[in-house]
């Protein structure tokens, strides 16, 4: 199955995330605490917590920090009680945006999100305004040049739902959220290392945003990403330089 050209956008996103590395620990810790509070502190019985801890380790977070976050969430230590909330809206060129936040102050967070949308030319929408344009799934993305036939065989054998070859040669392997970890482990055992591996909200279709609109759209995405309460920003824009 063919897909759109995503590689440049993926590399661009990774570069910007690297620039903001100092915020990653904060975001990962919130995810650990919410996952532990909702599903318990046993990683063997809590896949969401296991994924969050894997993210923390990949970001070189000390084990003591991870354990302390789990203890706070499960009541063994006093901690902040975060709630999860999603905001939806439109950016430049009609591109869809979803912002996942974790916050201890809902009023503060919604005001910041609304301000970012209005300041940079977007429109904040109601719940459900754009969510239907995204699919909750596991996504593994492999660099152009990866052996397509061998990867497809290994992925489907491991239980992947779909394998998509993008226009620029990058290959996406899609899974259900529940099967993500098993497929990822199977592909790594077969010597396929993904450039991006995450449970995400994947856009069904993309929107080309060019010229001045692309510049403004990037400013809007940066403003949303830079908010202290933001965990993830999902969008369907393909930005042209």
C-alpha positions in Angstrom: 0.0 0.0 0.0 1.4 3.4 -0.9 1.4 6.4 1.4 2.3 10.1 1.3 5.8 11.5 1.7 6.5 11.8 5.4 10.2 11.3 5.8 11.2 15.0 5.7 8.5 15.9 8.2 9.6 13.0 10.5 13.2 14.1 10.5 12.2 17.7 11.1 10.1 16.7 14.0 12.8 14.6 15.6 15.3 17.5 15.2 12.9 19.9 17.0 12.3 17.3 19.7 16.1 17.0 20.2 16.3 20.8 20.7 13.7 20.5 23.5 15.3 17.5 25.2 15.1 19.2 28.6 11.3 19.0 28.6 11.2 15.3 27.8 11.8 14.2 31.4 8.9 16.3 32.7 6.5 14.9 30.0 7.6 11.3 30.5 7.3 11.5 34.2 3.7 12.7 33.9 2.9 9.8 31.6 4.5 7.4 34.1 2.4 8.8 37.0 -0.9 8.8 35.1 -0.2 5.3 33.7 0.7 4.0 37.2 -2.3 5.7 38.8 -4.7 4.2 36.3 -3.3 0.7 35.9 -1.1 0.1 39.0 2.6 0.1 39.5 3.3 -3.4 38.1 4.8 -3.0 34.7 4.1 -6.7 33.9 0.4 -6.1 34.2 0.3 -2.5 32.9 1.4 -2.1 29.2 1.0 1.7 29.2 3.3 2.0 32.2 5.8 -0.3 30.6 5.9 1.9 27.4 6.2 5.0 29.5 9.2 3.5 31.4 10.8 2.5 28.1 10.5 6.2 27.0 12.0 7.3 30.2 15.0 4.9 29.9 15.5 6.0 26.3 15.7 9.6 27.5 18.3 8.5 30.1 16.1 9.2 33.1 17.6 7.7 36.3 15.9 4.6 37.6 15.4 6.3 41.0 13.4 9.0 39.3 11.2 6.5 37.6 10.6 4.5 40.8 9.7 7.7 42.7 7.2 8.7 40.0 5.5 5.3 40.3 5.4 5.5 44.1 3.8 8.9 44.0 1.2 7.8 41.6 0.3 4.7 43.5 0.0 6.5 46.9 3.3 5.4 48.4 4.6 9.0 48.2 2.7 12.3 48.2 2.5 13.8 44.7 0.5 16.0 42.3 -2.7 14.5 40.8 -2.6 15.1 37.0 -5.6 14.8 34.8 -5.5 14.0 31.0 -7.3 16.3 28.6 -7.3 16.6 24.8 -7.9 19.8 22.8 -8.8 19.9 19.1 -8.7 22.6 16.5 -7.6 23.7 13.0 -4.4 25.3 11.9 -3.4 27.0 8.7 -4.8 25.6 5.5 -7.5 23.6 7.3 -4.9 21.3 8.9 -6.3 19.3 11.9 -4.5 19.5 15.2 -5.0 17.6 18.5 -3.1 18.5 21.7 -2.9 16.0 24.5 -2.2 17.6 27.9 -1.7 16.5 31.5 -2.4 19.1 34.0 -3.2 19.9 37.6 -5.0 23.1 36.6 -7.6 22.7 33.7 -8.5 26.4 33.6 -4.9 27.4 33.1 -4.3 24.9 30.4 -7.3 25.6 28.3 -6.5 29.3 28.4 -3.0 28.7 27.1 -4.1 26.4 24.3 -6.8 28.8 23.2 -4.3 31.7 23.2 -1.8 29.7 21.1 -4.5 28.9 18.5 -5.8 32.4 18.2 -2.3 34.1 18.2 -1.0 32.0 15.3 -4.0 31.9 13.0 -5.6 28.7 14.1 -9.1 28.0 15.5 -9.8 25.9 18.6 -12.7 23.6 18.1 -15.0 21.6 20.3 -14.4 18.0 21.5 -14.6 15.7 18.5 -13.9 18.4 15.9 -11.0 16.7 14.3 -10.4 13.4 16.2 -12.3 11.4 13.6 -9.5 12.2 11.2 -6.9 10.2 13.3 -6.5 6.6 14.2 -5.1 5.4 17.6 -2.5 2.9 16.6 1.1 1.6 17.0 3.4 3.1 14.4 6.9 2.0 13.5 8.7 4.0 10.7 11.8 2.7 8.9 14.2 4.7 6.8 14.2 4.7 3.0 16.3 1.9 1.7 15.0 -0.7 4.2 14.4 -4.0 2.5 10.6 -3.7 1.8 9.9 -7.4 1.2 11.7 -8.8 4.2 10.3 -6.1 6.5 6.8 -6.7 5.2 7.1 -10.5 5.7 8.5 -10.1 9.3 5.9 -7.4 10.2 2.9 -9.4 9.0 4.2 -12.6 10.6 4.5 -10.6 13.9 0.9 -9.5 13.8 1.1 -6.1 12.2 -2.2 -4.7 10.7 -0.6 -2.9 7.7 2.6 -2.0 6.0 2.7 1.2 4.0 5.5 2.4 1.7 5.5 6.1 1.5 6.3 8.1 -1.6 9.8 8.9 -0.5 10.7 5.2 0.4 10.1 5.3 4.1 8.1 2.3 5.4 5.4 2.5 8.0 4.4 -0.6 10.0 1.0 -0.1 11.7 -0.3 -2.2 14.6 -3.2 -2.1 17.1 -2.1 -0.4 20.3 -2.3 -3.7 22.2 0.1 -5.5 19.7 2.6 -2.6 19.3 5.1 -3.9 21.8 5.1 -7.5 20.5 5.5 -6.4 16.9 8.3 -4.0 17.8 10.2 -6.7 19.7 9.7 -9.2 16.9 11.0 -6.7 14.3 14.0 -5.8 16.5 14.8 -9.6 16.8 14.7 -9.7 13.0 17.3 -6.8 12.9 14.8 -4.1 11.9 15.4 -1.0 13.9 12.7 1.7 13.6 13.6 5.4 13.4 10.2 6.2 15.1 8.4 3.7 17.3 5.4 4.8 19.3 1.7 4.4 20.0 0.2 7.5 18.4 -2.7 9.2 16.8 -2.0 8.8 13.0 -3.7 11.0 10.6 -5.8 9.2 7.9 -5.0 11.9 5.3 -2.6 14.7 5.1 -3.0 18.4 4.1 -0.3 20.2 2.1 0.6 23.6 3.8 3.0 25.8 1.8 4.6 29.2 1.8 3.7 31.7 4.5 1.0 29.4 5.8 3.6 26.7 6.5 5.7 29.2 8.5 2.7 30.3 10.5 1.7 26.6 11.0 5.1 25.8 12.4 4.9 28.7 14.8 1.5 27.4 16.0 2.8 23.9 16.5 5.9 25.2 18.3 3.7 27.3 20.6 1.6 24.3 21.5 4.6 22.0 21.9 6.3 24.5 24.2 3.4 24.6 26.7 4.4 23.1 30.1 1.2 21.0 30.2 1.6 19.5 26.6 2.4 15.8 26.3 1.8 15.4 22.5 0.8 17.4 19.5 -0.7 15.5 16.6 -1.5 17.1 13.2 -2.1 16.2 9.6 -0.1 18.9 7.9 2.7 18.3 5.5 4.8 21.4 5.7 6.8 22.6 2.7 9.8 24.8 3.3 
